[in-house]
Amino acid sequence: MAVISKQDFISSVADALQYISYYHPKDFVDAMNAAYEREANPAAKDAIAQILINSRMSAQGHRPLCQDTGIVTCFVKIGMQVQWNSDLTVQQMVDEGVRQAYTNADNPLRASIVADPAGTRKNTRDNTPSVVHVEMVAGDTVEVFVAAKGGGSENKSKMVMLNPSDDIAAWVEKTLPTMGAGWCPPGVLGIGIGGTAEKAGVMAKESLMEHIDIQELKARGAETTEEKLRLEIFERANKLGIGAQGLGGLTTVLDVKIKSAPTHAASKPVVMIPNCAATRHVHFTLDGSGPAELPVPDLADWPEVTWEVGESVKRVNLDSITQEEMLQWKAGDTLLLNGKILTGRDAAHKRIKELLDSGQSLPDGVDFKGRFIYYVGPVDAVGDEVVGPAGPTTATRMDKFTDLMLEQTGLMGMIGKAERGPATVDSIAKHKATYLMAVGGAAYLVAKAIKQSRVVAFEELGMEAIYEFVVKDMPVTVAVDSSGNNIHQTGPAIWRAKIEELDTELSK
């Protein structure tokens, strides 16, 4: 009979969360590298290259893969014969492990959890509480599956109550384009089918803990209903041409995972949850002999991918940029940014709007006239770092503030990830502004381009404060140019047509 101690459980959870903050699973690295090798769209291939370079850098530097170090989800399967040496509940032990991991001085992780979600939304400062699912199973061990899920991908989760005769693959094919690029493709789709609404959601999330094996499944052939559906959805999803970061390309999903359960005869609940390019999860077992020992990956597991500055890449001095110069940029251009940028995301934009609506001036040091704003909430710096990992957050959430920012602050342009809504694209064109896209899932790589950092306003907001960054050769893509040309519309459309054309040729 195994006796699991409180300290072994807590330290194992804490170690696991540190581990997954900087180590991608090997199966994910292999799948992403295969996608890189076969990608035909230069823009998408470039984005995947940045993700792979960032992954290797994070593994070497033991710093977060993504600035959004996620909300912790933990599946705990407890053997019926297990005994506990603990005065805490499983939820309390997991939360203590989270607290220790996220406040680790050597590698602090960003605290993203807010309490009172419908009201004050005050940050809990240590990323607790976590989401814990406990299941009693046969045996005398405790199995723990730990994941850290970023908000950008979690926000794209979809749920539907289909009719029993409805086609699940068709629903996925119709729904996936509506999710945009905020979930940072390419990634993995987790799908839960059956049970009840909440059961389907839990199954979808748990399915994302499984290894990527779709290529092996294709090679041996599907045998079960779930396996056949996985292959069908995988094929239909990748024919959409959404591609890496929504830029258009051959690979949108790396795998499709499905878990199902019996359901009511009148029901077919389906939940789809995507995992992003910062896929982070690990599994360990406790048998009473001590804390979990997680294997240290071999850096040889990471491909030696390089990112080259091509002849068409334009270096931009943000400190002297003119409107006339910016008007020459075209959607799809690659730029290297140099100079000063201000940051701001949801909470900062809300504060700015409140100040402007009440006729007040912005805080000292916050002048957007002729400048660019970067949508980011960075990780705290350690050692000699200027700033911790600082990748872009989903720009779509700032759409409702864009008119105000462009009309009342003199803002020249924005930097973020994923697409902008139609009204925002129209506003960008109207004001002859521009929207630049940095690669989501390359946060540590982006941070290396930031040479100076200081908080200039709203320090009490923590990672949501307004910073001023000085950047050198920060790589971005022109996603929406001053004429309103939008690469997140044209890219997928072009590559969907190319994939259809290729399929037609192969079928002859």
ROPAGU-265825 format. One record per residue (C-alpha): z negated, x negated, y negated. Coordinates in nm, 3 decimals, always signed. Each point is the difference from the previous one (the first is absolute). Example, Ala and Ser with C-alpha at 12.3 -4.5 7.8 and 13.67 -1.06 7.14 Angstrom:
@pz->-0.780&px->-1.230&py->+0.450 .
@pz->+0.066&px->-0.137&py->-0.344 .
//
This chain:
@pz->+0.000&px->+0.000&py->+0.000 .
@pz->+0.113&px->-0.154&py->-0.331 .
@pz->-0.240&px->-0.014&py->-0.291 .
@pz->+0.185&px->-0.025&py->-0.329 .
@pz->-0.201&px->-0.146&py->-0.285 .
@pz->+0.025&px->+0.117&py->-0.357 .
@pz->+0.076&px->-0.347&py->-0.131 .
@pz->+0.275&px->-0.069&py->+0.255 .
@pz->+0.172&px->+0.327&py->-0.091 .
@pz->-0.031&px->-0.049&py->-0.377 .
@pz->+0.112&px->-0.364&py->-0.001 .
@pz->+0.295&px->+0.085&py->+0.228 .
@pz->+0.121&px->+0.269&py->-0.239 .
@pz->-0.045&px->-0.232&py->-0.300 .
@pz->+0.184&px->-0.285&py->+0.173 .
@pz->+0.280&px->+0.234&py->+0.106 .
@pz->+0.057&px->+0.123&py->-0.355 .
@pz->+0.014&px->-0.352&py->-0.137 .
@pz->+0.237&px->-0.094&py->+0.284 .
@pz->+0.247&px->+0.283&py->-0.064 .
@pz->-0.006&px->-0.057&py->-0.375 .
@pz->+0.201&px->-0.320&py->+0.046 .
@pz->+0.148&px->+0.009&py->+0.354 .
@pz->+0.289&px->+0.230&py->+0.079 .
@pz->+0.015&px->+0.092&py->+0.370 .
@pz->+0.249&px->-0.228&py->+0.179 .
@pz->+0.205&px->+0.297&py->+0.124 .
@pz->+0.046&px->+0.110&py->-0.361 .
@pz->+0.109&px->-0.348&py->-0.113 .
@pz->+0.249&px->-0.017&py->+0.288 .
@pz->+0.141&px->+0.344&py->-0.080 .
@pz->+0.029&px->-0.078&py->-0.371 .
@pz->+0.172&px->-0.331&py->+0.074 .
@pz->+0.249&px->+0.179&py->+0.227 .
@pz->+0.068&px->+0.246&py->-0.282 .
@pz->+0.053&px->-0.294&py->-0.237 .
@pz->+0.249&px->-0.164&py->+0.235 .
@pz->+0.216&px->+0.311&py->+0.037 .
@pz->-0.021&px->+0.132&py->-0.358 .
@pz->+0.338&px->+0.014&py->-0.174 .
@pz->-0.108&px->+0.118&py->-0.346 .
@pz->-0.087&px->-0.311&py->-0.207 .
@pz->-0.257&px->+0.187&py->-0.211 .
@pz->-0.182&px->+0.134&py->+0.307 .
@pz->+0.021&px->-0.336&py->+0.176 .
@pz->-0.152&px->-0.164&py->-0.307 .
@pz->-0.288&px->+0.251&py->+0.000 .
@pz->-0.072&px->-0.060&py->+0.370 .
@pz->+0.010&px->-0.376&py->-0.062 .
@pz->-0.269&px->+0.036&py->-0.267 .
@pz->-0.213&px->+0.207&py->+0.237 .
@pz->+0.028&px->-0.262&py->+0.276 .
@pz->-0.070&px->-0.289&py->-0.238 .
@pz->-0.300&px->+0.187&py->-0.136 .
@pz->-0.124&px->+0.063&py->+0.355 .
@pz->+0.008&px->-0.368&py->+0.087 .
@pz->-0.166&px->-0.098&py->-0.329 .
@pz->-0.280&px->+0.250&py->+0.059 .
@pz->-0.054&px->-0.127&py->+0.353 .
@pz->-0.024&px->-0.356&py->-0.130 .
@pz->-0.212&px->+0.077&py->-0.305 .
@pz->-0.222&px->+0.268&py->+0.153 .
@pz->+0.064&px->+0.231&py->-0.293 .
@pz->+0.109&px->+0.366&py->+0.007 .
@pz->+0.354&px->+0.093&py->+0.096 .
@pz->-0.009&px->+0.280&py->-0.254 .
@pz->-0.214&px->+0.064&py->-0.306 .
@pz->-0.071&px->+0.348&py->+0.138 .
@pz->-0.238&px->-0.105&py->+0.277 .
@pz->-0.019&px->+0.359&py->+0.110 .
@pz->-0.231&px->+0.275&py->+0.109 .
@pz->-0.161&px->-0.092&py->+0.331 .
@pz->+0.065&px->+0.220&py->+0.302 .
@pz->-0.191&px->-0.076&py->+0.318 .
@pz->+0.044&px->+0.154&py->+0.345 .
@pz->-0.310&px->-0.067&py->+0.212 .
@pz->+0.018&px->+0.085&py->+0.372 .
@pz->-0.349&px->-0.019&py->+0.150 .
@pz->-0.051&px->-0.026&py->+0.376 .
@pz->-0.238&px->+0.262&py->+0.139 .
@pz->-0.217&px->-0.273&py->+0.158 .
@pz->-0.044&px->-0.198&py->-0.322 .
@pz->-0.339&px->-0.039&py->-0.162 .
@pz->-0.053&px->-0.093&py->-0.363 .
@pz->-0.253&px->-0.236&py->-0.147 .
@pz->+0.029&px->+0.141&py->-0.350 .
@pz->-0.184&px->+0.216&py->-0.251 .
@pz->+0.328&px->+0.093&py->-0.170 .
@pz->+0.268&px->+0.254&py->+0.088 .
@pz->+0.352&px->-0.115&py->+0.089 .
@pz->+0.120&px->+0.111&py->-0.345 .
@pz->-0.275&px->-0.201&py->-0.168 .
@pz->+0.077&px->-0.309&py->+0.208 .
@pz->+0.371&px->+0.018&py->-0.077 .
@pz->-0.075&px->+0.045&py->-0.369 .
@pz->-0.229&px->-0.303&py->-0.001 .
@pz->+0.278&px->-0.204&py->+0.163 .
@pz->+0.240&px->+0.125&py->-0.269 .
@pz->-0.251&px->-0.089&py->-0.274 .
@pz->-0.041&px->-0.354&py->+0.131 .
@pz->+0.375&px->-0.052&py->+0.042 .
@pz->+0.103&px->+0.131&py->-0.340 .
@pz->-0.268&px->-0.193&py->-0.191 .
@pz->+0.056&px->-0.328&py->+0.185 .
@pz->-0.014&px->-0.273&py->-0.265 .
@pz->+0.260&px->-0.216&py->+0.176 .
@pz->+0.259&px->+0.277&py->+0.018 .
@pz->-0.107&px->+0.305&py->-0.203 .
@pz->+0.208&px->+0.307&py->+0.076 .
@pz->+0.089&px->+0.259&py->-0.261 .
@pz->-0.240&px->+0.295&py->-0.019 .
@pz->+0.225&px->+0.306&py->-0.019 .
@pz->-0.225&px->+0.287&py->+0.114 .
@pz->-0.112&px->+0.255&py->-0.258 .
@pz->-0.271&px->+0.263&py->+0.045 .
@pz->+0.014&px->+0.351&py->-0.146 .
@pz->+0.378&px->+0.011&py->+0.058 .
@pz->+0.046&px->+0.333&py->-0.181 .
@pz->-0.212&px->-0.107&py->-0.296 .
@pz->-0.114&px->-0.335&py->-0.140 .
@pz->+0.173&px->-0.210&py->+0.269 .
@pz->-0.250&px->-0.281&py->-0.043 .
@pz->+0.068&px->-0.316&py->+0.199 .
@pz->-0.263&px->-0.068&py->+0.268 .
@pz->+0.053&px->-0.375&py->-0.057 .
@pz->-0.020&px->-0.104&py->+0.367 .
@pz->+0.280&px->+0.211&py->+0.154 .
@pz->-0.242&px->+0.225&py->+0.186 .
@pz->-0.014&px->+0.251&py->+0.148 .
@pz->+0.260&px->-0.053&py->+0.270 .
@pz->+0.166&px->+0.263&py->+0.217 .
@pz->-0.145&px->-0.015&py->+0.351 .
@pz->+0.114&px->+0.187&py->+0.311 .
@pz->-0.242&px->-0.017&py->+0.296 .
@pz->+0.098&px->+0.090&py->+0.356 .
@pz->-0.215&px->-0.013&py->+0.314 .
@pz->+0.191&px->-0.141&py->+0.298 .
@pz->-0.075&px->-0.118&py->+0.352 .
@pz->-0.132&px->-0.354&py->+0.045 .
@pz->-0.259&px->-0.242&py->-0.136 .
@pz->+0.183&px->-0.166&py->-0.293 .
@pz->+0.081&px->+0.089&py->-0.358 .
@pz->+0.363&px->-0.020&py->-0.110 .
@pz->+0.064&px->-0.024&py->-0.371 .
@pz->+0.334&px->+0.041&py->-0.179 .
@pz->-0.019&px->-0.102&py->-0.366 .
@pz->+0.266&px->+0.056&py->-0.265 .
@pz->+0.022&px->-0.037&py->-0.377 .
@pz->+0.246&px->+0.251&py->-0.142 .
@pz->+0.153&px->-0.040&py->-0.345 .
@pz->+0.021&px->+0.298&py->-0.233 .
@pz->+0.374&px->-0.034&py->-0.058 .
@pz->+0.085&px->+0.072&py->+0.361 .
@pz->-0.288&px->+0.241&py->+0.065 .
@pz->+0.115&px->+0.214&py->-0.294 .
@pz->+0.334&px->+0.057&py->+0.170 .
@pz->-0.153&px->+0.169&py->+0.306 .
@pz->+0.168&px->+0.329&py->+0.088 .
@pz->-0.126&px->+0.301&py->+0.195 .
@pz->+0.186&px->+0.308&py->+0.116 .
@pz->-0.064&px->+0.297&py->+0.228 .
@pz->+0.334&px->+0.036&py->+0.178 .
@pz->+0.110&px->+0.295&py->+0.206 .
@pz->-0.012&px->-0.073&py->+0.374 .
@pz->+0.381&px->-0.019&py->+0.020 .
@pz->+0.044&px->-0.227&py->-0.304 .
@pz->+0.148&px->-0.349&py->+0.034 .
@pz->-0.258&px->-0.271&py->-0.081 .
@pz->+0.258&px->-0.278&py->-0.040 .
@pz->+0.198&px->+0.213&py->-0.244 .
@pz->-0.316&px->+0.062&py->-0.205 .
@pz->-0.069&px->-0.375&py->-0.015 .
@pz->+0.359&px->-0.074&py->-0.101 .
@pz->-0.021&px->+0.260&py->-0.279 .
@pz->-0.347&px->-0.104&py->-0.116 .
@pz->+0.023&px->-0.380&py->+0.001 .
@pz->+0.230&px->-0.023&py->-0.306 .
@pz->-0.244&px->+0.217&py->-0.199 .
@pz->-0.268&px->-0.266&py->+0.051 .
@pz->+0.186&px->-0.245&py->-0.221 .
@pz->-0.084&px->-0.370&py->+0.020 .
@pz->-0.366&px->+0.020&py->-0.098 .
@pz->-0.100&px->-0.062&py->+0.361 .
@pz->+0.169&px->-0.344&py->-0.016 .
@pz->+0.255&px->+0.013&py->+0.280 .
@pz->+0.083&px->-0.141&py->+0.245 .
@pz->-0.307&px->+0.107&py->+0.192 .
@pz->-0.116&px->+0.214&py->+0.289 .
@pz->-0.011&px->+0.380&py->+0.023 .
@pz->-0.299&px->+0.152&py->+0.178 .
@pz->+0.053&px->+0.358&py->+0.115 .
@pz->-0.255&px->+0.241&py->+0.142 .
@pz->+0.125&px->+0.311&py->+0.177 .
@pz->-0.204&px->+0.295&py->+0.123 .
@pz->-0.366&px->+0.085&py->+0.011 .
@pz->-0.096&px->+0.143&py->-0.339 .
@pz->+0.081&px->-0.116&py->-0.352 .
@pz->-0.289&px->-0.247&py->-0.020 .
@pz->+0.050&px->-0.120&py->+0.359 .
@pz->+0.365&px->-0.079&py->-0.071 .
@pz->-0.105&px->-0.205&py->-0.301 .
@pz->-0.251&px->-0.204&py->+0.199 .
@pz->+0.254&px->-0.062&py->+0.276 .
@pz->+0.263&px->-0.115&py->-0.250 .
@pz->-0.244&px->-0.249&py->-0.151 .
@pz->-0.119&px->-0.126&py->+0.340 .
@pz->+0.358&px->-0.050&py->+0.121 .
@pz->+0.048&px->-0.259&py->-0.275 .
@pz->-0.252&px->-0.226&py->+0.180 .
@pz->+0.250&px->-0.059&py->+0.282 .
@pz->+0.224&px->-0.306&py->+0.038 .
@pz->+0.361&px->+0.008&py->-0.119 .
@pz->+0.214&px->+0.032&py->+0.312 .
@pz->+0.301&px->+0.217&py->-0.090 .
@pz->+0.251&px->-0.270&py->+0.097 .
@pz->-0.158&px->-0.033&py->+0.344 .
@pz->+0.015&px->+0.378&py->+0.036 .
@pz->+0.368&px->+0.002&py->-0.096 .
@pz->+0.069&px->-0.271&py->+0.258 .
@pz->-0.168&px->+0.178&py->+0.293 .
@pz->+0.086&px->+0.356&py->-0.104 .
@pz->-0.216&px->+0.301&py->-0.078 .
@pz->-0.178&px->+0.182&py->+0.281 .
@pz->-0.232&px->+0.251&py->-0.169 .
@pz->+0.049&px->+0.264&py->-0.267 .
@pz->-0.191&px->-0.212&py->-0.252 .
@pz->+0.206&px->-0.312&py->+0.077 .
@pz->+0.327&px->+0.191&py->-0.040 .
@pz->-0.120&px->+0.141&py->-0.329 .
@pz->-0.108&px->-0.344&py->-0.121 .
@pz->+0.349&px->-0.139&py->+0.060 .
@pz->+0.172&px->+0.299&py->-0.160 .
@pz->-0.214&px->-0.014&py->-0.314 .
@pz->+0.037&px->-0.379&py->-0.020 .
@pz->+0.379&px->+0.028&py->+0.006 .
@pz->+0.021&px->+0.292&py->-0.243 .
@pz->-0.246&px->-0.159&py->-0.244 .
@pz->+0.187&px->-0.329&py->-0.019 .
@pz->+0.333&px->+0.176&py->-0.051 .
@pz->-0.138&px->+0.136&py->-0.326 .
@pz->+0.067&px->-0.340&py->-0.159 .
@pz->-0.322&px->+0.002&py->-0.206 .
@pz->-0.065&px->-0.365&py->+0.085 .
@pz->-0.265&px->-0.248&py->-0.112 .
@pz->-0.185&px->+0.116&py->-0.313 .
@pz->+0.246&px->+0.290&py->-0.025 .
@pz->+0.280&px->-0.233&py->-0.112 .
@pz->+0.239&px->+0.109&py->+0.275 .
@pz->+0.053&px->-0.179&py->+0.328 .
@pz->+0.009&px->+0.002&py->+0.377 .
@pz->-0.374&px->+0.013&py->+0.075 .
@pz->-0.229&px->+0.271&py->-0.136 .
@pz->-0.244&px->+0.026&py->+0.290 .
@pz->-0.107&px->-0.272&py->+0.244 .
@pz->-0.142&px->+0.241&py->+0.258 .
@pz->-0.097&px->+0.362&py->+0.055 .
@pz->-0.331&px->+0.079&py->+0.169 .
@pz->-0.089&px->+0.342&py->+0.141 .
@pz->-0.316&px->+0.152&py->+0.141 .
@pz->-0.014&px->+0.362&py->+0.109 .
@pz->-0.247&px->+0.258&py->+0.127 .
@pz->+0.024&px->+0.353&py->+0.141 .
@pz->+0.021&px->+0.265&py->-0.269 .
@pz->-0.002&px->+0.375&py->-0.054 .
@pz->+0.305&px->+0.183&py->+0.136 .
@pz->+0.087&px->+0.119&py->-0.352 .
@pz->-0.041&px->-0.341&py->-0.163 .
@pz->+0.164&px->-0.340&py->-0.034 .
@pz->-0.204&px->-0.205&py->-0.250 .
@pz->+0.163&px->-0.331&py->-0.093 .
@pz->-0.145&px->-0.275&py->-0.220 .
@pz->+0.193&px->-0.312&py->-0.103 .
@pz->-0.186&px->-0.298&py->-0.149 .
@pz->+0.187&px->-0.321&py->-0.093 .
@pz->-0.140&px->-0.352&py->+0.024 .
@pz->+0.129&px->-0.229&py->-0.273 .
@pz->+0.114&px->-0.362&py->-0.014 .
@pz->-0.369&px->-0.095&py->-0.018 .
@pz->-0.070&px->+0.136&py->+0.348 .
@pz->-0.360&px->-0.101&py->+0.079 .
@pz->-0.187&px->+0.084&py->+0.318 .
@pz->-0.183&px->-0.166&py->+0.288 .
@pz->-0.174&px->+0.107&py->+0.320 .
@pz->-0.307&px->-0.152&py->+0.162 .
@pz->-0.246&px->+0.084&py->+0.278 .
@pz->-0.378&px->-0.049&py->+0.002 .
@pz->-0.176&px->-0.033&py->+0.337 .
@pz->-0.347&px->-0.111&py->-0.109 .
@pz->+0.070&px->-0.373&py->+0.030 .
@pz->+0.029&px->-0.057&py->-0.374 .
@pz->+0.230&px->+0.069&py->-0.294 .
@pz->+0.377&px->+0.025&py->+0.041 .
@pz->+0.202&px->-0.320&py->+0.000 .
@pz->+0.336&px->+0.053&py->-0.166 .
@pz->+0.282&px->-0.242&py->+0.093 .
@pz->+0.119&px->-0.233&py->-0.276 .
@pz->+0.380&px->+0.039&py->-0.025 .
@pz->+0.229&px->-0.300&py->+0.020 .
@pz->+0.191&px->-0.056&py->-0.326 .
@pz->+0.300&px->-0.079&py->+0.218 .
@pz->+0.015&px->+0.378&py->+0.060 .
@pz->+0.126&px->+0.044&py->-0.356 .
@pz->+0.369&px->-0.068&py->-0.069 .
@pz->+0.092&px->-0.269&py->-0.253 .
@pz->+0.165&px->+0.235&py->-0.249 .
@pz->+0.085&px->-0.131&py->-0.348 .
@pz->+0.084&px->+0.179&py->-0.323 .
@pz->+0.274&px->-0.163&py->-0.202 .
@pz->+0.086&px->+0.055&py->-0.366 .
@pz->+0.366&px->+0.095&py->+0.001 .
@pz->+0.253&px->-0.065&py->-0.274 .
@pz->-0.008&px->+0.365&py->-0.109 .
@pz->-0.377&px->+0.000&py->-0.059 .
@pz->-0.091&px->+0.023&py->-0.369 .
@pz->-0.307&px->-0.164&py->-0.153 .
@pz->-0.157&px->+0.217&py->-0.269 .
@pz->-0.241&px->-0.103&py->-0.277 .
@pz->-0.214&px->+0.308&py->-0.058 .
@pz->-0.152&px->-0.148&py->-0.315 .
@pz->+0.335&px->-0.002&py->-0.181 .
@pz->+0.194&px->+0.271&py->+0.185 .
@pz->+0.216&px->+0.224&py->-0.219 .
@pz->+0.127&px->+0.352&py->+0.054 .
@pz->+0.356&px->-0.131&py->-0.007 .
@pz->-0.073&px->-0.247&py->+0.279 .
@pz->-0.167&px->+0.266&py->+0.214 .
@pz->+0.297&px->+0.234&py->-0.042 .
@pz->+0.211&px->-0.252&py->+0.193 .
@pz->-0.209&px->+0.035&py->+0.315 .
@pz->+0.154&px->+0.209&py->+0.276 .
@pz->-0.167&px->+0.183&py->+0.288 .
@pz->-0.024&px->-0.240&py->+0.293 .
@pz->-0.025&px->-0.318&py->-0.211 .
@pz->-0.266&px->-0.251&py->+0.105 .
@pz->-0.213&px->-0.139&py->-0.283 .
@pz->-0.265&px->-0.271&py->-0.025 .
@pz->-0.255&px->+0.105&py->-0.260 .
@pz->-0.176&px->-0.251&py->-0.225 .
@pz->-0.256&px->+0.065&py->-0.270 .
@pz->-0.266&px->+0.261&py->-0.073 .
@pz->-0.030&px->+0.345&py->+0.158 .
@pz->-0.273&px->+0.262&py->-0.023 .
@pz->-0.124&px->+0.191&py->+0.303 .
@pz->-0.113&px->+0.357&py->+0.047 .
@pz->-0.006&px->+0.266&py->+0.267 .
@pz->-0.137&px->+0.355&py->+0.048 .
@pz->-0.341&px->-0.022&py->-0.166 .
@pz->+0.122&px->-0.218&py->-0.290 .
@pz->+0.291&px->+0.235&py->-0.072 .
@pz->-0.241&px->+0.294&py->-0.004 .
@pz->-0.220&px->-0.181&py->-0.254 .
@pz->+0.302&px->-0.091&py->-0.215 .
@pz->+0.118&px->+0.360&py->-0.004 .
@pz->-0.346&px->+0.126&py->-0.101 .
@pz->-0.012&px->-0.249&py->-0.289 .
@pz->+0.349&px->+0.081&py->-0.126 .
@pz->-0.048&px->+0.376&py->+0.036 .
@pz->-0.317&px->-0.020&py->-0.211 .
@pz->+0.170&px->-0.208&py->-0.269 .
@pz->-0.196&px->-0.315&py->+0.076 .
@pz->+0.145&px->-0.349&py->+0.013 .
@pz->+0.027&px->-0.204&py->+0.318 .
@pz->-0.263&px->-0.271&py->+0.069 .
@pz->+0.039&px->-0.342&py->-0.160 .
@pz->+0.242&px->-0.212&py->+0.197 .
@pz->+0.191&px->+0.299&py->+0.136 .
@pz->+0.336&px->+0.006&py->-0.176 .
@pz->+0.292&px->+0.113&py->+0.213 .
@pz->+0.268&px->-0.030&py->-0.269 .
@pz->+0.292&px->-0.196&py->+0.141 .
@pz->-0.192&px->-0.080&py->+0.317 .
@pz->-0.002&px->+0.078&py->+0.371 .
@pz->-0.280&px->+0.165&py->+0.196 .
@pz->-0.069&px->-0.096&py->+0.362 .
@pz->-0.145&px->+0.271&py->+0.222 .
@pz->-0.260&px->-0.199&py->+0.196 .
@pz->-0.364&px->-0.010&py->+0.105 .
@pz->-0.064&px->-0.360&py->+0.108 .
@pz->-0.250&px->-0.146&py->+0.243 .
@pz->-0.277&px->-0.211&py->-0.157 .
@pz->+0.079&px->-0.371&py->-0.026 .
@pz->-0.181&px->-0.266&py->+0.206 .
@pz->-0.025&px->-0.376&py->-0.043 .
@pz->+0.263&px->-0.131&py->-0.238 .
@pz->+0.214&px->+0.314&py->+0.014 .
@pz->+0.109&px->+0.156&py->-0.328 .
@pz->+0.007&px->+0.340&py->+0.167 .
@pz->-0.020&px->+0.129&py->+0.354 .
@pz->+0.293&px->+0.164&py->+0.183 .
@pz->+0.172&px->+0.220&py->-0.257 .
@pz->+0.292&px->+0.196&py->+0.143 .
@pz->+0.139&px->+0.314&py->-0.164 .
@pz->-0.138&px->+0.349&py->+0.045 .
@pz->+0.215&px->+0.312&py->+0.038 .
@pz->+0.171&px->+0.066&py->-0.332 .
@pz->+0.061&px->+0.370&py->+0.071 .
@pz->-0.365&px->+0.078&py->-0.075 .
@pz->+0.055&px->-0.114&py->-0.358 .
@pz->+0.303&px->+0.224&py->-0.052 .
@pz->-0.197&px->+0.266&py->-0.187 .
@pz->-0.103&px->-0.260&py->-0.260 .
@pz->+0.342&px->-0.162&py->-0.050 .
@pz->+0.127&px->+0.215&py->-0.287 .
@pz->-0.321&px->-0.053&py->-0.191 .
@pz->+0.003&px->-0.376&py->+0.056 .
@pz->+0.363&px->-0.040&py->-0.102 .
@pz->-0.020&px->+0.234&py->-0.301 .
@pz->-0.338&px->-0.095&py->-0.147 .
@pz->-0.076&px->-0.361&py->+0.094 .
@pz->+0.334&px->-0.179&py->-0.038 .
@pz->-0.005&px->-0.105&py->+0.364 .
@pz->+0.324&px->-0.173&py->+0.100 .
@pz->-0.022&px->+0.024&py->+0.378 .
@pz->-0.207&px->+0.040&py->+0.315 .
@pz->-0.056&px->-0.194&py->+0.322 .
@pz->-0.116&px->+0.161&py->+0.323 .
@pz->+0.111&px->+0.092&py->+0.349 .
@pz->+0.199&px->+0.291&py->+0.141 .
@pz->+0.217&px->+0.254&py->-0.176 .
@pz->-0.042&px->+0.200&py->-0.322 .
@pz->+0.047&px->+0.375&py->-0.019 .
@pz->+0.314&px->+0.157&py->-0.155 .
@pz->-0.175&px->+0.095&py->-0.326 .
@pz->-0.136&px->-0.353&py->-0.035 .
@pz->+0.342&px->-0.154&py->+0.061 .
@pz->+0.136&px->+0.227&py->-0.275 .
@pz->-0.280&px->-0.111&py->-0.232 .
@pz->+0.073&px->-0.367&py->+0.072 .
@pz->+0.367&px->+0.055&py->-0.086 .
@pz->-0.087&px->+0.201&py->-0.312 .
@pz->-0.223&px->-0.276&py->-0.137 .
@pz->+0.232&px->-0.281&py->+0.119 .
@pz->-0.290&px->-0.145&py->+0.198 .
@pz->+0.004&px->-0.143&py->+0.352 .
@pz->-0.198&px->+0.011&py->+0.323 .
@pz->-0.036&px->-0.315&py->+0.209 .
@pz->-0.108&px->-0.003&py->+0.363 .
@pz->-0.220&px->-0.266&py->+0.160 .
@pz->-0.028&px->-0.011&py->+0.380 .
@pz->-0.288&px->+0.200&py->+0.144 .
@pz->-0.172&px->-0.194&py->+0.277 .
@pz->+0.049&px->-0.340&py->-0.164 .
@pz->-0.320&px->-0.006&py->-0.207 .
@pz->-0.112&px->-0.357&py->+0.069 .
@pz->+0.349&px->-0.131&py->-0.073 .
@pz->+0.012&px->+0.190&py->-0.330 .
@pz->-0.346&px->-0.131&py->-0.098 .
@pz->+0.130&px->-0.356&py->+0.020 .
@pz->+0.237&px->+0.082&py->-0.289 .
@pz->-0.295&px->+0.103&py->-0.221 .
@pz->-0.117&px->-0.306&py->-0.192 .
@pz->-0.258&px->+0.158&py->-0.233 .
@pz->-0.202&px->+0.321&py->+0.014 .
@pz->-0.255&px->+0.167&py->-0.222 .
@pz->-0.144&px->+0.350&py->-0.037 .
@pz->+0.090&px->+0.149&py->-0.339 .
@pz->-0.131&px->+0.358&py->+0.030 .
@pz->-0.193&px->+0.248&py->+0.215 .
@pz->-0.188&px->-0.270&py->+0.191 .
@pz->-0.230&px->+0.266&py->+0.148 .
@pz->+0.295&px->+0.131&py->+0.202 .
@pz->-0.010&px->-0.308&py->+0.223 .
@pz->+0.336&px->-0.060&py->+0.165 .
@pz->+0.145&px->+0.282&py->-0.216 .
@pz->-0.079&px->-0.181&py->-0.326 .
@pz->+0.280&px->-0.117&py->-0.229 .
@pz->+0.074&px->-0.369&py->+0.050 .
@pz->+0.233&px->-0.234&py->-0.178 .
@pz->+0.191&px->-0.224&py->+0.241 .
@pz->+0.209&px->-0.304&py->-0.082 .
@pz->+0.264&px->-0.028&py->+0.270 .
@pz->+0.249&px->-0.267&py->+0.102 .
@pz->+0.310&px->+0.089&py->+0.202 .
@pz->-0.140&px->+0.332&py->+0.126 .
@pz->+0.282&px->+0.152&py->+0.213 .
@pz->+0.102&px->+0.361&py->-0.071 .
@pz->+0.302&px->+0.224&py->+0.050 .
@pz->+0.141&px->+0.228&py->-0.268 .
@pz->-0.061&px->+0.338&py->+0.163 .
@pz->+0.092&px->+0.225&py->-0.296 .
@pz->+0.206&px->-0.151&py->-0.279 .
@pz->+0.021&px->+0.115&py->-0.361 .
@pz->+0.289&px->+0.234&py->+0.083 .
@pz->-0.202&px->+0.177&py->+0.271 .
@pz->+0.180&px->-0.154&py->+0.296 .
@pz->-0.250&px->+0.021&py->+0.285 .
@pz->+0.017&px->-0.236&py->+0.297 .
@pz->-0.235&px->+0.222&py->+0.203 .
@pz->+0.271&px->+0.267&py->-0.009 .
@pz->+0.313&px->-0.211&py->+0.031 .
@pz->-0.132&px->-0.252&py->+0.256 .
@pz->-0.095&px->+0.241&py->+0.281 .
@pz->+0.310&px->+0.215&py->-0.065 .
@pz->+0.232&px->-0.299&py->+0.032 .
@pz->-0.168&px->-0.131&py->+0.314 .
@pz->-0.020&px->+0.339&py->+0.168 .
@pz->+0.376&px->+0.028&py->-0.044 .
@pz->+0.051&px->-0.355&py->+0.129 .
@pz->-0.210&px->+0.072&py->+0.309 .
@pz->+0.199&px->+0.319&py->+0.068 .
@pz->+0.323&px->-0.197&py->-0.039 .
@pz->-0.124&px->-0.268&py->+0.240 .
@pz->-0.105&px->+0.262&py->+0.256 .
@pz->+0.342&px->+0.161&py->-0.023 .
@pz->+0.171&px->-0.334&py->+0.063 .
@pz->-0.224&px->-0.079&py->+0.297 .
@pz->+0.062&px->+0.343&py->+0.157 .
@pz->+0.377&px->-0.046&py->+0.007 .
//
